[in-house]
Amino acid sequence: MDVGSPRPPKLLDRLREAIRTRHYSRRTEEAYATWVRRYIVHHGKRHPEALGAPEVAAFLGWLATAQHVSASTQNQALSAILFLYREVLGRDLGALPSIPRARTPERVPVVMSRGEALRVIAELGGAPRLVAMLLYGSGLRLLEALALRVKDVDFDRQEVIVRQGKGRKDRVTMLPVAAREPLTGHLAEVRRLHQADLARGFGRVVLPFALDRKYANAPAEWR
């Protein structure tokens, strides 16, 4: 082997690259990487190339019978491993042997009353309170609220635009009236910090889909 030749990327790096190429969410990327790592460790750190359908079935069965995971967790592990083989290793595992399936217990969902939700929000302050208000009043998921940009909030129409939400779909939802004033004050303070960061040579954000290469100044724009 040529000493000067670059080393091939590690398996998990290849997995992450394949996920990002398909624009999956960051949460999916972390979940898939975790399941692939656990699959490898479970089989004595053997490379997945040396494993196949029987080992996949054994791992999934172990999750159900020994770890007592939920059905959704077992399905997520299966999706991660199938993605590894199909999209990274270029292998089709074919039909899997019979797998003990995790059961989803039937439970009545726990839903907070309006009063309970408002009391929880009242105990928060600063940015966490704003996030909680958007989760409750706009119906945003946690990562959707944390990923909001200035341009996604329309005060005139009282709307919030969610981009690349679940299923990689955009949608429009309402901006809670109670959140308008604190959000306006929060953005004013953030804009002051943004201007200070720009003056120091910083103040840039990450943009998806290589937009920073197409629009060189976009990462530093306030919107």
Backbone hydrogen bonds, N-H to C=O, Kabsch-Sander energy under -0.5 kcal/mol:
donor,donor_aa,acceptor,acceptor_aa,energy
5,S,2,D,-1.2
14,R,10,K,-2.2
15,L,11,L,-2.4
16,R,12,L,-2.5
17,E,13,D,-2.2
18,A,14,R,-2.2
19,I,15,L,-2.1
20,R,16,R,-2.6
21,T,17,E,-2.2
22,R,18,A,-1.1
23,H,20,R,-1.4
24,Y,19,I,-1.9
29,E,25,S,-2.1
30,E,26,R,-2.3
31,A,27,R,-2.4
32,Y,28,T,-2.9
33,A,29,E,-2.3
34,T,30,E,-2.1
35,W,31,A,-2.3
36,V,32,Y,-2.5
37,R,33,A,-2.1
38,R,34,T,-2.3
39,Y,35,W,-2.3
40,I,36,V,-2.1
41,V,37,R,-2.5
42,H,38,R,-2.5
43,H,39,Y,-1.1
44,G,41,V,-1.6
45,K,40,I,-2.2
46,R,40,I,-0.7
46,R,43,H,-1.0
50,A,47,H,-2.3
51,L,48,P,-1.5
56,V,52,G,-2.1
57,A,53,A,-2.7
58,A,54,P,-2.2
59,F,55,E,-2.2
60,L,56,V,-2.4
61,G,57,A,-2.5
62,W,58,A,-2.1
63,L,59,F,-1.9
64,A,60,L,-1.6
65,T,61,G,-2.7
66,A,62,W,-2.1
67,Q,62,W,-1.7
69,V,63,L,-2.0
74,Q,70,S,-2.3
75,N,71,A,-2.3
76,Q,72,S,-1.9
77,A,73,T,-2.2
78,L,74,Q,-2.1
79,S,75,N,-2.4
80,A,76,Q,-2.3
81,I,77,A,-2.2
82,L,78,L,-2.7
83,F,79,S,-2.2
84,L,80,A,-2.0
85,Y,81,I,-2.2
86,R,82,L,-2.7
87,E,83,F,-2.6
88,V,83,F,-0.8
88,V,84,L,-1.3
89,L,84,L,-2.4
91,R,85,Y,-3.8
93,L,91,R,-0.6
107,R,105,P,-0.8
111,V,109,P,-0.7
117,A,113,S,-2.5
118,L,114,R,-2.3
119,R,115,G,-1.9
120,V,116,E,-2.0
121,I,117,A,-2.3
122,A,118,L,-2.1
123,E,119,R,-0.8
123,E,120,V,-0.9
124,L,121,I,-1.5
129,R,125,G,-0.9
130,L,126,G,-1.7
131,V,127,A,-2.5
132,A,128,P,-2.3
133,M,129,R,-2.4
134,L,130,L,-1.9
135,L,131,V,-2.4
136,Y,132,A,-2.4
137,G,133,M,-3.0
138,S,134,L,-1.7
139,G,135,L,-0.6
140,L,134,L,-1.3
145,A,141,R,-2.3
146,L,142,L,-2.2
147,A,143,L,-1.5
148,L,145,A,-1.0
151,K,223,R,-1.9
152,D,149,R,-1.7
153,V,150,V,-1.6
154,D,152,D,-0.6
154,D,159,E,-2.8
155,F,153,V,-0.7
158,Q,154,D,-0.8
159,E,154,D,-2.2
160,V,173,T,-3.1
161,I,152,D,-2.9
162,V,160,V,-0.6
162,V,171,R,-3.1
163,R,161,I,-0.6
165,G,169,K,-2.7
168,R,165,G,-2.2
169,K,166,K,-0.7
171,R,162,V,-2.2
173,T,160,V,-2.7
175,L,158,Q,-2.4
179,A,176,P,-1.0
180,R,176,P,-0.6
180,R,177,V,-1.2
181,E,177,V,-0.6
183,L,179,A,-2.2
184,T,180,R,-2.3
185,G,181,E,-2.1
186,H,182,P,-2.2
187,L,183,L,-2.5
188,A,184,T,-1.8
189,E,185,G,-1.8
190,V,186,H,-2.4
191,R,187,L,-2.7
192,R,188,A,-1.7
193,L,189,E,-2.0
194,H,190,V,-2.6
195,Q,191,R,-2.4
196,A,192,R,-1.8
197,D,193,L,-2.4
198,L,194,H,-2.5
199,A,195,Q,-1.9
200,R,196,A,-1.0
200,R,197,D,-0.5
201,G,198,L,-1.5
202,F,197,D,-3.2
205,V,219,P,-1.4
211,L,208,P,-1.7
213,R,210,A,-1.1
214,K,210,A,-1.1
215,Y,211,L,-3.2
216,A,214,K,-0.5
218,A,215,Y,-1.1
220,A,217,N,-1.5
221,E,217,N,-0.5
221,E,218,A,-1.6
